Amino acid sequence: MRTALIILLGFVVWGLCLGVGRMIGARGAMGAATAIFCVVWLIVAGVNMWMGVTKAGYSFREELPIFLVIFLLPAIVAVVVKWKFL
């Protein structure tokens, strides 16, 4: 359940980044917003992984697949939507 909530948070953060990009309105702002989202989301997913390893006691090998799902699902959707529709 926690993983699903974090992934949902990723989509919310992406939406916020797109909103800021639309408010800026400059040429290429949506592409920049998607790129900034990917960097920010990589950091957030990394912090989540670090907390799982250091605080929850999971090993790196146990947390790595969770990290990949948490990072890649919103990031791939964001990049594909940007590429196809924005």
C-alpha positions as CSV (number, residue, x, y, z in Angstrom):
1,M,0.0,0.0,0.0
2,R,2.8,2.4,0.8
3,T,4.4,1.8,-2.6
4,A,1.2,2.6,-4.3
5,L,0.8,5.8,-2.4
6,I,4.3,6.9,-3.2
7,I,3.7,6.1,-6.9
8,L,0.5,8.2,-6.7
9,L,2.5,11.0,-5.1
10,G,4.8,10.8,-8.1
11,F,2.0,11.5,-10.5
12,V,0.9,14.4,-8.3
13,V,4.4,15.9,-8.3
14,W,4.5,15.5,-12.1
15,G,1.1,17.3,-12.4
16,L,2.5,20.1,-10.2
17,C,5.6,20.3,-12.5
18,L,3.4,20.5,-15.6
19,G,1.2,23.2,-13.9
20,V,4.3,25.3,-13.2
21,G,5.5,24.7,-16.8
22,R,2.2,25.8,-18.2
23,M,2.2,28.9,-16.0
24,I,5.6,29.9,-17.2
25,G,4.4,29.4,-20.8
26,A,7.8,29.7,-22.4
27,R,8.7,27.6,-25.4
28,G,9.9,24.2,-24.2
29,A,8.6,24.7,-20.7
30,M,6.7,21.4,-20.7
31,G,9.8,19.5,-21.7
32,A,11.8,21.3,-19.0
33,A,9.1,20.5,-16.5
34,T,9.2,16.8,-17.4
35,A,13.0,16.8,-17.1
36,I,12.9,18.5,-13.8
37,F,10.3,16.1,-12.5
38,C,12.4,13.1,-13.5
39,V,15.4,14.5,-11.6
40,V,13.3,15.4,-8.5
41,W,11.5,12.1,-8.6
42,L,14.9,10.2,-8.8
43,I,16.0,12.0,-5.7
44,V,12.7,11.2,-3.9
45,A,12.8,7.6,-4.9
46,G,16.4,7.4,-3.8
47,V,15.5,8.9,-0.4
48,N,12.7,6.3,-0.1
49,M,15.1,3.5,-0.8
50,W,17.7,4.9,1.6
51,M,15.0,5.0,4.4
52,G,14.0,1.4,3.6
53,V,17.6,0.2,3.9
54,T,18.6,2.3,7.0
55,K,15.4,2.7,8.9
56,A,13.2,-0.3,8.0
57,G,16.1,-2.8,7.9
58,Y,15.7,-4.1,4.3
59,S,18.7,-5.0,2.3
60,F,19.8,-3.1,-0.8
61,R,18.8,-6.1,-2.9
62,E,15.3,-6.2,-1.4
63,E,14.8,-2.4,-1.9
64,L,16.2,-2.2,-5.4
65,P,13.1,-3.6,-7.2
66,I,10.8,-1.3,-5.2
67,F,13.0,1.7,-6.0
68,L,12.8,0.8,-9.7
69,V,9.0,0.6,-9.7
70,I,8.6,3.7,-7.7
71,F,10.9,5.7,-9.9
72,L,10.3,4.2,-13.4
73,L,6.5,4.0,-13.4
74,P,5.8,7.8,-13.0
75,A,9.0,8.7,-15.0
76,I,8.2,6.6,-18.0
77,V,4.6,7.7,-18.1
78,A,5.7,11.3,-17.9
79,V,8.3,10.9,-20.7
80,V,5.9,9.0,-23.0
81,V,3.1,11.5,-22.4
82,K,5.4,14.4,-23.1
83,W,6.8,12.7,-26.2
84,K,3.4,11.8,-27.6
85,F,1.0,14.5,-26.5
86,L,2.7,17.7,-25.1
